């Protein structure tokens, strides 16, 4: 029994359930191509919501869950042994297609914060105004009033207000929130006995998040919550390319670490050049027009405790020279887009400017690249991509219920629902007090791409394809202590004409 399968079975027993034989056989089969732990986590979650909780988890429940979280269109291709260029001529389809790249948003030249108190105030005012405007685009929030107006309403009347959460606490099975707008503040109570959906939404709410509260006016400044309305993204049809051009979405190369997967990266580069894989893989490679790398190109220096013990290169300039050698192997008809991450030699506070030439000069000299800040938004053949390294996912997973490192796409979905890339201010994620909040998701993207977590995960939410692209680094000691089990060496490829996902595992030859 594989380690992941054993972990899935243990998880089931710990949760108080058993697997019948047919369910175990199905789980064993799924474990050959899918993550059995993720499947069991989702299945247990569904079982907990049933009116009558079962003793045994049966095959039907497992199959139903698998159908939801592992759509048939998502296919993983395991690469066979390498093929050399001499075996068959490689004629890339993408070479004959002109690149269509439009930079929609890049914070690099727009940052001007100095850290003054007034800038902190302006930052939060800008965040509130933008998210209030997004919330008011919903039909069910247009009648929301300001907090002062709501507090003037008579007791027991229904009110709606939009506010930023400044405090959250739970006492004797009651949830209390403190919310404020630009004029006043109020206390929101979620009392016991509220419907389960409202309670679950309330528990997912985070500090500094902006939401609309539908409530009953209580005494003084008390509002008794009936429903929480998030900014969220509307259900929509995504834009798609008119031609079958593909983009590789990747991140977290961590070059310079002893644990960086140099062999897997070499196979990846060979594949992009048509020198690795069978006919099917070479056909996929022929359609690659874009390689998008969202941060942590290098491992950096002093980023996490005892990192120096795991470094193969203790000079960040050497690390970027090694990255440049990898990048220059990619054929020039393929466009390479890079943004920084928290391990890169860029400022750590969000938003981050593009990689500075002082450190990453070899990267800029190796070949033509498009270097943007973090976060940035680009259009590729008409398809809009929101590119974000993902540092704040640590805060989401640590504070929001039912989140885990094993399913980063769920945490990314919560960011979309919040319409903000880093809703929690003052957590693990450092955010600069710019006069403008660059982290608000003002327009729903067609693709939301992040990394950082080192675990591959993807799903479609209301028309937006969410992709966390995994990593190219084996598990570090720091990750082991966090019980984070990475899935490195797997590259997700997006067909921009259909938004279908194909994954290729380069971790094994």
C-alpha positions as CSV (number, residue, x, y, z in Angstrom):
1,X,0.0,0.0,0.0
2,X,1.4,3.4,-1.0
3,X,2.1,6.1,1.6
4,X,-0.7,8.4,0.3
5,X,-3.2,5.5,0.2
6,X,-2.2,4.5,3.7
7,X,-2.7,8.1,4.9
8,X,-6.1,8.2,3.2
9,X,-7.3,5.1,5.0
10,X,-5.9,6.4,8.3
11,X,-7.7,9.7,7.8
12,X,-11.0,7.8,7.2
13,X,-10.6,5.7,10.4
14,X,-9.6,8.8,12.5
15,X,-12.8,10.6,11.3
16,X,-14.8,7.6,12.7
17,X,-15.7,6.0,9.4
18,X,-14.9,2.6,7.7
19,X,-14.5,1.7,4.1
20,X,-16.3,-1.3,2.6
21,X,-14.4,-3.5,0.1
22,X,-15.8,-1.9,-3.0
23,X,-15.0,1.5,-1.7
24,X,-11.4,0.5,-0.8
25,X,-10.9,-1.1,-4.3
26,X,-12.1,2.1,-5.9
27,X,-9.8,4.2,-3.7
28,X,-6.9,2.0,-4.5
29,X,-7.6,2.4,-8.3
30,X,-7.9,6.2,-8.0
31,X,-4.7,6.4,-6.0
32,X,-2.8,5.3,-9.2
33,X,-3.6,8.6,-10.9
34,X,-5.1,10.9,-8.3
35,X,-4.5,12.0,-4.8
36,X,-6.4,9.6,-2.4
37,X,-6.0,11.9,0.6
38,X,-7.7,14.8,-1.2
39,X,-10.5,12.4,-2.3
40,X,-11.0,11.2,1.3
41,X,-10.9,14.7,2.7
42,X,-13.7,15.8,0.4
43,X,-15.7,12.6,0.9
44,X,-15.6,12.9,4.7
45,X,-16.7,16.5,4.3
46,X,-19.7,15.4,2.3
47,X,-20.5,12.6,4.7
48,X,-20.5,15.0,7.7
49,X,-23.2,17.1,6.0
50,X,-25.6,14.1,5.5
51,X,-28.7,14.0,7.7
52,X,-27.9,10.5,8.7
53,X,-24.2,10.0,9.0
54,X,-23.1,6.6,7.6
55,X,-20.8,4.1,9.4
56,X,-19.3,2.9,6.2
57,X,-18.2,5.1,3.3
58,X,-19.3,3.2,0.2
59,X,-18.2,3.3,-3.4
60,X,-21.1,5.5,-4.6
61,X,-20.2,8.3,-2.2
62,X,-16.5,8.1,-3.3
63,X,-17.4,8.1,-7.0
64,X,-19.7,11.0,-6.6
65,X,-17.0,13.0,-4.8
66,X,-14.4,12.0,-7.4
67,X,-16.6,13.2,-10.2
68,X,-16.9,16.6,-8.5
69,X,-13.2,17.2,-7.7
70,X,-11.5,15.3,-10.6
71,X,-13.4,16.2,-13.8
72,X,-12.7,13.8,-16.7
73,X,-11.3,16.6,-18.9
74,X,-8.3,17.0,-16.6
75,X,-5.8,14.5,-17.6
76,X,-2.3,13.6,-16.3
77,X,0.2,12.4,-18.8
78,X,3.2,10.4,-17.5
79,X,6.1,11.0,-19.8
80,X,8.0,8.0,-21.1
81,X,11.7,7.9,-21.8
82,X,13.3,10.8,-23.7
83,X,13.4,10.9,-27.5
84,X,16.3,12.6,-29.2
85,X,15.9,15.3,-31.9
86,X,17.4,12.9,-34.4
87,X,14.4,10.4,-34.2
88,X,11.8,12.7,-35.6
89,X,11.8,16.3,-36.8
90,X,10.0,18.7,-34.4
91,X,7.8,21.2,-36.2
92,X,6.2,23.4,-33.5
93,X,2.8,24.7,-34.4
94,X,3.3,27.7,-32.0
95,X,6.4,28.9,-34.0
96,X,4.1,30.1,-36.8
97,X,1.8,32.0,-34.4
98,X,2.5,35.6,-33.4
99,X,2.4,36.3,-29.7
100,X,-0.5,38.3,-28.4
101,X,0.4,39.7,-25.1
102,X,-1.2,42.6,-23.4
103,X,-0.1,43.8,-19.9
104,X,-3.3,44.9,-18.1
105,X,-1.8,45.6,-14.7
106,X,1.8,45.7,-13.4
107,X,2.5,47.5,-10.1
108,X,6.2,48.0,-10.8
109,X,6.3,51.6,-11.7
110,X,3.2,52.6,-9.7
111,X,4.4,52.1,-6.2
112,X,5.2,55.2,-4.1
113,X,4.6,54.4,-0.5
114,X,6.8,55.8,2.3
115,X,5.2,54.2,5.3
116,X,3.5,57.3,6.8
117,X,0.5,57.0,9.0
118,X,-1.6,58.9,6.4
119,X,-0.6,56.3,3.8
120,X,-1.9,53.5,6.0
121,X,-5.2,55.3,6.3
122,X,-5.4,55.9,2.6
123,X,-4.6,52.3,1.9
124,X,-7.5,51.0,3.9
125,X,-9.8,53.7,2.6
126,X,-8.9,52.6,-1.0
127,X,-9.5,48.9,-0.1
128,X,-12.9,49.7,1.4
129,X,-14.0,51.9,-1.5
130,X,-13.0,49.4,-4.2
131,X,-14.6,46.4,-2.4
132,X,-17.7,48.4,-1.6
133,X,-18.1,49.3,-5.3
134,X,-17.7,45.6,-6.2
135,X,-20.3,44.6,-3.6
136,X,-22.8,47.2,-4.9
137,X,-22.7,45.5,-8.3
138,X,-24.6,42.6,-6.8
139,X,-28.4,42.9,-7.1
140,X,-28.9,41.8,-3.5
141,X,-26.7,44.5,-2.0
142,X,-27.6,47.6,-3.9
143,X,-30.0,48.7,-1.1
144,X,-27.3,48.5,1.6
145,X,-27.0,51.7,3.7
146,X,-24.1,53.2,5.6
147,X,-23.6,52.0,9.2
148,X,-24.8,55.4,10.7
149,X,-28.0,55.1,8.7
150,X,-28.5,51.5,9.8
151,X,-28.0,52.3,13.4
152,X,-30.7,55.0,13.2
153,X,-33.3,52.3,12.2
154,X,-35.8,51.2,14.8
155,X,-35.2,47.9,16.7
156,X,-36.2,44.7,15.0
157,X,-36.2,46.3,11.5
158,X,-34.2,44.7,8.7
159,X,-31.0,46.5,7.6
160,X,-28.1,45.9,5.2
161,X,-24.6,47.4,5.7
162,X,-21.2,47.1,4.0
163,X,-18.3,47.1,6.4
164,X,-14.7,46.0,7.0
165,X,-14.2,43.4,9.7
166,X,-11.9,44.8,12.4
167,X,-12.5,42.3,15.2
168,X,-13.7,38.7,15.4
169,X,-14.3,36.6,18.5
170,X,-16.3,33.6,19.6
171,X,-17.8,33.4,23.1
172,X,-20.3,30.7,24.4
173,X,-21.2,29.5,20.9
174,X,-21.8,33.1,19.8
175,X,-19.8,34.8,17.1
176,X,-19.1,38.6,17.4
177,X,-17.7,40.8,14.8
178,X,-16.8,44.5,14.9
179,X,-17.3,46.2,11.5
180,X,-16.7,49.7,10.3
181,X,-17.1,51.8,7.2
182,X,-15.8,55.3,6.5
183,X,-18.2,56.9,9.0
184,X,-18.9,54.6,11.9
185,X,-18.7,51.1,13.4
186,X,-21.1,48.5,14.7
187,X,-21.2,45.1,16.5
188,X,-22.5,42.1,14.5
189,X,-23.8,39.0,16.4
190,X,-24.2,35.6,14.9
191,X,-26.4,33.9,17.5
192,X,-26.7,30.1,18.1
193,X,-29.5,28.6,16.0
194,X,-28.7,30.4,12.8
195,X,-28.9,28.2,9.7
196,X,-25.7,26.2,9.1
197,X,-24.9,28.1,5.9
198,X,-24.8,31.5,7.6
199,X,-22.7,30.1,10.4
200,X,-20.2,28.5,8.0
201,X,-19.9,31.8,6.1
202,X,-19.4,33.7,9.3
203,X,-16.6,31.3,10.5
204,X,-14.8,31.8,7.1
205,X,-14.8,35.5,7.5
206,X,-11.4,37.0,8.1
207,X,-10.1,40.2,9.6
208,X,-9.9,43.2,7.3
209,X,-12.3,41.5,4.8
210,X,-15.1,43.7,3.4
211,X,-18.6,42.1,3.3
212,X,-22.2,43.0,3.3
213,X,-24.3,42.0,6.3
214,X,-28.0,41.5,6.1
215,X,-29.2,41.9,9.7
216,X,-31.9,42.7,12.2
217,X,-31.4,45.9,14.1
218,X,-30.8,45.3,17.8
219,X,-30.3,47.7,20.7
220,X,-27.7,50.4,20.5
221,X,-25.1,49.5,17.9
222,X,-25.9,45.8,17.7
223,X,-26.8,44.1,14.4
224,X,-28.0,40.5,14.5
225,X,-26.8,38.8,11.4
226,X,-29.1,36.9,9.1
227,X,-26.8,36.6,6.1
228,X,-23.3,37.5,4.9
229,X,-22.8,38.5,1.3
230,X,-19.3,38.3,-0.1
231,X,-18.0,40.4,-3.0
232,X,-17.4,37.1,-4.9
233,X,-17.0,36.8,-8.7
234,X,-20.2,36.4,-10.9
235,X,-20.9,33.3,-12.9
236,X,-19.5,34.0,-16.3
237,X,-18.2,32.6,-19.5
238,X,-14.4,33.0,-19.8
239,X,-12.7,34.4,-22.8
240,X,-10.9,31.8,-24.9
241,X,-8.2,32.0,-27.6
242,X,-9.3,31.6,-31.3
243,X,-6.3,29.2,-31.9
244,X,-5.0,26.1,-30.0
245,X,-2.1,27.8,-28.3
246,X,-0.9,26.5,-25.0
247,X,0.6,28.1,-21.9
248,X,2.7,26.3,-19.3
249,X,1.9,27.7,-15.8
250,X,4.7,27.0,-13.3
251,X,6.5,28.5,-10.3
252,X,8.9,27.8,-7.4
253,X,12.0,26.6,-9.3
254,X,14.1,27.3,-6.1
255,X,17.3,27.1,-8.1
256,X,20.2,27.2,-5.6
257,X,18.7,24.7,-3.2
258,X,20.2,21.3,-2.7
259,X,16.6,20.0,-3.1
260,X,16.0,21.7,-6.4
261,X,15.0,19.1,-9.0
262,X,17.6,19.8,-11.7
263,X,17.0,16.6,-13.6
264,X,13.2,17.3,-13.8
265,X,13.9,20.8,-15.0
266,X,16.2,19.5,-17.6
267,X,13.6,17.1,-18.8
268,X,11.1,20.0,-18.9
269,X,13.4,22.1,-21.0
270,X,14.1,19.1,-23.4
271,X,10.3,18.6,-23.7
272,X,9.7,22.3,-24.6
273,X,12.3,21.9,-27.4
274,X,10.7,18.7,-28.7
275,X,13.4,16.4,-27.5
276,X,11.6,14.5,-24.7
277,X,8.5,12.3,-24.7
278,X,6.4,10.2,-27.1
279,X,4.5,11.5,-30.1
280,X,1.6,12.7,-27.9
281,X,3.8,14.7,-25.6
282,X,5.8,16.2,-28.5
283,X,2.5,17.3,-30.1
284,X,1.5,19.1,-26.8
285,X,5.0,20.7,-26.7
286,X,4.5,21.9,-30.3
287,X,1.6,24.1,-29.2
288,X,3.4,25.8,-26.3
289,X,3.5,29.6,-26.9
290,X,3.9,30.8,-23.3
291,X,5.8,29.8,-20.2
292,X,4.6,31.7,-17.2
293,X,6.7,31.5,-14.0
294,X,5.0,33.1,-10.9
295,X,7.9,33.6,-8.5
296,X,10.6,31.9,-6.4
297,X,12.9,31.4,-9.3
298,X,15.7,31.1,-6.8
299,X,15.9,29.8,-3.3
300,X,17.3,33.0,-2.0
301,X,19.3,33.5,1.2
302,X,18.0,33.4,4.8
303,X,14.3,33.0,3.9
304,X,13.4,30.3,6.4
305,X,15.0,28.8,9.5
306,X,18.2,26.8,8.9
307,X,17.9,27.3,5.1
308,X,21.7,27.6,4.8
309,X,22.0,23.9,5.5
310,X,20.0,23.1,2.4
311,X,21.7,25.6,0.0
312,X,23.8,24.4,-2.8
313,X,24.6,28.0,-3.7
314,X,25.1,30.6,-1.0
315,X,25.3,33.6,-3.4
316,X,22.0,34.9,-4.8
317,X,23.8,36.2,-7.9
318,X,25.0,32.7,-8.7
319,X,21.5,31.4,-8.2
320,X,20.2,33.8,-10.8
321,X,23.0,32.9,-13.2
322,X,21.9,29.2,-12.9
323,X,18.3,30.2,-13.6
324,X,19.5,32.1,-16.7
325,X,21.1,28.9,-18.0
326,X,17.8,27.2,-17.7
327,X,15.8,30.0,-19.3
328,X,18.1,30.4,-22.3
329,X,17.4,26.8,-23.3
330,X,13.8,27.7,-24.1
331,X,13.3,28.4,-27.8
332,X,12.9,32.0,-28.7
333,X,9.4,31.6,-30.3
334,X,8.1,30.8,-26.8
335,X,7.4,33.9,-24.7
336,X,8.6,33.7,-21.1
337,X,6.8,35.7,-18.5
338,X,8.2,36.0,-14.9
339,X,7.1,37.5,-11.7
340,X,8.8,37.5,-8.3
341,X,8.0,35.5,-5.1
342,X,9.0,35.8,-1.5
343,X,12.3,33.9,-2.1
344,X,13.4,36.2,-4.9
345,X,15.7,39.2,-4.5
346,X,12.9,41.7,-4.5
347,X,11.2,43.6,-1.7
348,X,9.2,41.2,0.5
349,X,6.2,43.4,1.0
350,X,3.3,43.2,-1.4
351,X,3.0,44.4,-4.1
352,X,6.4,43.4,-5.4
353,X,8.1,45.2,-8.3
354,X,9.6,43.2,-11.2
355,X,12.9,41.4,-10.5
356,X,15.6,44.0,-10.0
357,X,18.4,44.0,-12.6
358,X,21.0,44.4,-9.8
359,X,20.5,40.8,-8.9
360,X,18.8,39.2,-11.9
361,X,20.9,40.8,-14.7
362,X,21.9,37.3,-16.1
363,X,18.2,36.5,-16.4
364,X,17.5,39.6,-18.5
365,X,20.6,38.9,-20.7
366,X,19.9,35.2,-21.3
367,X,17.0,35.8,-23.6
368,X,14.0,38.0,-24.1
369,X,11.7,37.8,-21.1
370,X,8.7,39.8,-19.9
371,X,9.4,40.6,-16.3
372,X,6.4,41.9,-14.3
373,X,5.6,42.7,-10.6
374,X,3.6,40.6,-8.2
375,X,0.6,40.5,-8.6
376,X,0.1,41.3,-12.3
377,X,-2.6,40.8,-14.9
378,X,-1.9,39.9,-18.6
379,X,-3.9,38.9,-21.6
380,X,-2.6,36.0,-23.7
381,X,-4.5,35.7,-27.0
382,X,-7.4,37.4,-25.3
383,X,-7.4,35.2,-22.2
384,X,-6.9,37.2,-19.0
385,X,-4.6,35.8,-16.4
386,X,-4.2,37.0,-12.9
387,X,-0.6,36.2,-11.8
388,X,0.2,36.0,-8.1
389,X,2.9,34.2,-6.3
390,X,0.6,33.3,-3.4
391,X,2.3,34.3,-0.1
392,X,-1.0,35.1,1.6
393,X,-2.2,31.5,1.1
394,X,-0.3,30.7,4.3
395,X,-2.6,33.1,6.2
396,X,-5.7,31.8,4.6
397,X,-4.8,28.2,5.4
398,X,-3.9,29.1,8.9
399,X,-7.0,31.1,9.8
400,X,-9.9,29.9,7.6
401,X,-11.7,26.7,8.5
402,X,-11.5,23.6,6.3
403,X,-8.4,24.8,4.5
404,X,-5.2,22.7,4.1
405,X,-1.9,22.7,2.2
406,X,-3.1,19.7,0.3
407,X,-5.8,21.7,-1.5
408,X,-4.3,25.1,-2.4
409,X,-7.0,25.7,-5.0
410,X,-9.6,25.9,-2.2
411,X,-7.7,28.7,-0.5
412,X,-7.4,30.5,-3.9
413,X,-11.1,30.1,-4.4
414,X,-11.6,32.0,-1.0
415,X,-9.4,34.8,-2.3
416,X,-11.7,35.1,-5.4
417,X,-14.7,35.1,-3.2
418,X,-13.2,37.9,-1.1
419,X,-12.1,39.7,-4.3
420,X,-8.8,40.3,-2.5
421,X,-5.4,38.6,-2.8
422,X,-4.3,39.2,0.8
423,X,-7.4,40.1,2.9
424,X,-5.7,39.6,6.3
425,X,-3.5,42.6,7.1
426,X,-0.7,42.0,9.6
427,X,-0.4,38.3,9.4
428,X,2.5,36.3,7.8
429,X,2.1,38.4,4.6
430,X,3.8,41.8,4.6
431,X,1.7,44.4,2.7
432,X,3.1,47.8,2.0
433,X,0.8,50.7,2.8
434,X,0.5,52.1,-0.7
435,X,-2.1,54.8,-1.4
436,X,-3.7,52.3,-3.7
437,X,-4.5,48.7,-2.8
438,X,-3.1,46.6,-5.7
439,X,-4.3,43.4,-4.1
440,X,-8.0,44.0,-4.8
441,X,-9.3,41.7,-7.6
442,X,-11.2,44.4,-9.5
443,X,-12.0,42.3,-12.6
444,X,-12.7,38.5,-12.5
445,X,-9.8,36.8,-14.5
446,X,-10.3,33.9,-16.9
447,X,-7.3,32.1,-15.2
448,X,-6.1,32.7,-11.7
449,X,-2.5,31.4,-11.4
450,X,-0.5,31.1,-8.2
451,X,2.2,29.0,-6.6
452,X,4.0,29.2,-3.3
453,X,2.4,26.2,-1.6
454,X,4.4,23.6,-3.7
455,X,1.2,21.5,-4.2
456,X,-0.4,21.1,-7.6
457,X,-4.1,21.9,-7.5
458,X,-6.7,23.2,-10.0
459,X,-10.4,23.7,-10.4
460,X,-12.9,25.9,-12.1
461,X,-15.0,28.3,-10.1
462,X,-17.8,30.4,-11.7
463,X,-16.0,30.4,-15.0
464,X,-12.5,31.2,-13.6
465,X,-9.9,28.4,-14.0
466,X,-7.9,28.3,-10.7
467,X,-4.4,26.8,-11.0
468,X,-1.8,26.4,-8.3
469,X,1.3,25.1,-10.2
470,X,3.2,23.1,-7.6
471,X,7.0,23.4,-7.5
472,X,10.4,22.0,-8.7
473,X,11.8,21.4,-5.2
474,X,11.7,18.3,-3.0
475,X,10.4,18.6,0.5
476,X,12.5,20.8,2.8
477,X,12.9,20.2,6.5
478,X,10.9,23.3,7.2
479,X,8.0,21.9,5.1
480,X,8.3,18.6,6.9
481,X,7.8,20.3,10.2
482,X,4.7,22.0,8.8
483,X,3.5,18.6,7.5
484,X,3.4,20.1,4.0
485,X,3.8,17.3,1.4
486,X,4.8,18.9,-1.9
487,X,3.9,17.4,-5.3
488,X,7.0,18.7,-7.3
489,X,8.0,18.2,-10.9
490,X,4.6,18.3,-12.4
491,X,3.8,21.0,-15.0
492,X,0.2,22.1,-15.7
493,X,-0.4,23.0,-19.4
494,X,-3.4,25.1,-20.4
495,X,-5.0,25.0,-23.8
496,X,-6.0,28.6,-24.2
497,X,-8.6,27.7,-26.8
498,X,-10.5,25.4,-24.4
499,X,-9.0,26.1,-21.0
500,X,-8.5,22.4,-20.5
501,X,-5.7,21.3,-18.2
502,X,-3.1,18.6,-18.9
503,X,-0.5,17.8,-16.4
504,X,2.9,16.2,-17.2
505,X,5.0,14.6,-14.6
506,X,8.7,15.3,-15.1
507,X,9.7,14.1,-11.7
508,X,10.5,10.6,-12.9
509,X,12.4,9.7,-16.1
